[in-house]
């Protein structure tokens, strides 16, 4: 039996970063727990101070397959390269022919830069573009493959 897990991202603006990653991954805001009409109702029931209600944001895979993602407000800014990053296989992965994969990768690059991401670099493999190393709006690195 595997262990259920969640990816947690420390950040300055949880709601904004969650909206970016919902777009990038096709995720949705995680519904409030069963028995509660909203997260606000859940927070109130569990005595979470109202000034902390905006300290986190939560996403889930609408198909229920991928892990949940939490975004938690922290006071310090990101200062170094990630030790862990996501590879978004937006082109279908390297098993997809390059002529099909690369236009998908560049379309995702354009969509995500319009949403606030930045391109750090474009890497090549065997003399042609292979993937982009990017950063989300708060500087967290990820790759588009």
N, C-alpha and C positions, 0 to 999 in steps of 0.2 A: 504494500500500500504506500503510495507516495504521500508526501507532505504538501498540504495546500500552502501557497505562498503568495506574497504580494510584492511588487516592486514599489519602493518608496523613494521619492525625489524630494530632497531639501531644496527650498526655493524662497524667493522674496514675495512673489505674487502667485499663490496657489491657484486661484481661479483662472487667471490669464494663462498660466502655463498649462493647466489642465485643458483649456479650450484648444491650445495649440496641439497638444498631443492627441486629443480626441480627433482632430482633423488629420493628423499624421497617421494615426493607427486605425481610424474607422471605429473608435471606441465611443461609448456614451457615458453620460453622468451615471454613476452607480445609484440605483434606486435606494430610497430609504429602507431601513430594515423592516421586515414583516411586522405588521401591527401598527406602523406609524405612517401617517399621511405625508410627512416631509422630514427632511433632516432637522429642521428647526424644532419640530415636535420631539424628535429623538433627543436632540441636545437638551431641551428643556426638561424632559423626563429624567435624564441622567445628570442633571445639575451642572451642565457645562456652562460656565459664565458666558453671557451674551457677547462680551467683547472678544471671546475666543471662537465664535461661530465661523468666522472667516479665516481661521488659521489653517484650514485644510480643504482639499478638494479631492474627489474620488471618482475614478473611471472604471468601467468594466467592459469586457468584450461582449457585444450584444449577442453573440452566438454562444457565450458561456464556455468558450474553449481556452482562451488565453488568460493570463493572470490579471488580477486587478492591479490598478496603479493608484497610489496615494501621493498627493503633493502636500508637503507640510512646510509651513512658514518657519524659517529660522532667521536669526538676527544677522548672521554673518554672510558675506557674499562668497561665491565660488572663487577659489584662488589658484587652483591647479588643474591639470588635465584629469579627466575621469579615469578611474581605474577599471571601470566597467562601462560599456556603452552598448547601444542597440544597433544592430544591422537591419535596416528595413529593406526587405527583399522586394521592393516595389516593381522591379523589372521581371520578377519571376525566378530569380536566382541565376547563378552562372550556368546552370544546365539549359537555360533558355537561350536560343541563338542570339548572338549579339545584335543583329539587325532588328530583332523584335524587342530585346531587353533594353537597349540603350535609349530609344525614344521614350520608353516608359520611365526610365530613370530621370531623364532630363525634364519630362513633364512634371514628375514629382518634385524635382528641384525647384522648378518655377512656382509650383503651387505652394510649397513650404517657404520659399523666400518671400513670397507675397504675404504669407502669414507671420513673418517676423524672423525666420531662420536666416542664417548666413552661411555662405560657402567658405569653408576653411581652405580646402584644396580639392583638385580633381586628380585622382590617381590613375595611372595607366597600367595595362597588362599587355604584354606582347605588342607594344607599339600603338595601342588604341585605348581610348578612354574606357575605364572599368567601373569606377565608383566615385562618389563624392563623399568627402569627410565634411560634415556640416556641424553647426551649433544651433541649438534651440534659442528662443529669445532671451534666456538667462545664461547662455554660454555652455550648456551641457552638450558634449559632442555625441554625434551619432553618424552612421553611414547610410547612404542610399546605394544599394547594389542592384 
